[in-house]
Amino acid sequence: MAAEEKGHIPFAVPDITDREIEAVVRCLKSGWLTTGPVAKEFEKEFSRRMGGGVEAISVNSCTTALQVALKALDVGPGDEVIVPVWTFTATAMSVVHAGARPVLVDVDTVTLNLDPERAAAAVTPRTRAIIPVHFAGLACDMDALRAIADGHNLKIIEDAAHALPATYKGRLIGADSADATAFSFYATKTMTTGEGGMITVADPEIAARCRTLRLHGINRDVFDRYTSASSPWYYEVVAPGFKCNLTDMAAAIGLVQLERLDEMLARRCALRKVYHEAFADLPLELPPDAPEGDIHSWHLYVVKLRPEAPLDRDEFIKAMAAEKIGCSVHFIPLHLHPYWRDSLGVTEADFPNATAAYKRAVSLPFYTAMTDAAVERVTGTVRRLLKRGG
Ligand SMILES: *Cc1c(COP(=O)(O)O)cnc(C)c1O
């Protein structure tokens, strides 16, 4: 890594090989740049990767995937949607843009995933949907959430931005785990297209609505019209759609990344093993593993500093930065952001688990292109900082 050679270890960098670069160049030379044959192929391969039981609809981000899915499932004004407070703002903002109200719910202290008991307690007659986030790549308790959803006739729309490829009870998240699942191909996620996202849906009618909604509410995409001999110019606007289709250039990157997904997962699992072993005796809570037999996709490696650690979280991140090692925090829980605090009228006391976890959580550098030398520098530095005085 060029960045690492300069002595700086970034928090995350994308893993791009010559294969992705060549695929983009081929696409650029093909004469078709926007959504076309490569995006179609990417969707087909993604659906196949999910076991073939769902359709895959490509979009330009996970954020728009959530927006399209909410609209396709008819969530709108007057509705409430349960969202974990421990997430990125996009999860809840997609609900606001649907005209509905996000209801923030606290998370489990260990997994930082939506707590089903608290979710059940947050259900009202207005609740229409739940958006679980599989934090860091560890699947939520989907059986418990499904029971709540079935008991109250709610939809489940997964924010699976971290969860490719993760499994719950042996089945891939996105294969049949929800009414709709939204994936992210943002630059630092487990696979990338630069910017991009995917919706997986089992119901063909909902899938068709998603396809229409992602492109202006038009019932035929440009490529369909281009390749149609009889009426290349005719289309109809049938819904109030968005404009969030994925370009073929991005899909070209995605096809290669999808092929490399298992190889990249193996590297993430190897990194997790090195970190787990190197940090076992430090004053840290290590991230929980998936239950036996399930796959954790290890998008992030988040540790929590124990109260007895010689540094607090902010001091730790500063000390790491002084050693030219980039850390991050996932997440600043939503209730601590001014917009969410003020618009929803929430306070720290409403979310004791998220508030406590936030003060102690750090995301360590964690990416497949990390060199062994960089891994050693991170583990060595963390050990030195946290063993100090102890
Ligand atoms: C990254 C992320 C998103 C947004 O993904 P984009 O593809 O950048 O829109 C949504 N939810 C979570 C939990 C994320 O981490």
The ligand as an SDF file (V2000), in Angstrom:
LIG
                    3D

 15 15  0  0  0  0  0  0  0  0999 V2000
  -22.4180    2.7360    4.9710 C   0  0  0  0  0  0  0  0  0  0  0  0
  -23.7470    2.5560    5.6010 C   0  0  0  0  0  0  0  0  0  0  0  0
  -24.9260    2.9800    4.9780 C   0  0  0  0  0  0  0  0  0  0  0  0
  -24.9390    3.8310    3.7450 C   0  0  0  0  0  0  0  0  0  0  0  0
  -24.4050    3.1900    2.6420 O   0  0  0  0  0  0  0  0  0  0  0  0
  -24.2090    4.0370    1.2960 P   0  0  0  0  0  0  0  0  0  0  0  0
  -23.9970    2.9570    0.2610 O   0  0  0  0  0  0  0  0  0  0  0  0
  -23.0220    4.9110    1.4990 O   0  0  0  0  0  0  0  0  0  0  0  0
  -25.4520    4.7920    1.0560 O   0  0  0  0  0  0  0  0  0  0  0  0
  -26.1370    2.6870    5.5650 C   0  0  0  0  0  0  0  0  0  0  0  0
  -26.1960    2.0240    6.7320 N   0  0  0  0  0  0  0  0  0  0  0  0
  -25.0810    1.6270    7.3750 C   0  0  0  0  0  0  0  0  0  0  0  0
  -25.2330    0.8790    8.6580 C   0  0  0  0  0  0  0  0  0  0  0  0
  -23.8270    1.8970    6.8500 C   0  0  0  0  0  0  0  0  0  0  0  0
  -22.7200    1.5530    7.5110 O   0  0  0  0  0  0  0  0  0  0  0  0
  1  2  1  0
  2  3  1  0
  2 14  2  0
  3  4  1  0
  3 10  2  0
  4  5  1  0
  5  6  1  0
  6  7  2  0
  6  8  1  0
  6  9  1  0
 10 11  1  0
 11 12  2  0
 12 13  1  0
 12 14  1  0
 14 15  1  0
M  END
$$$$
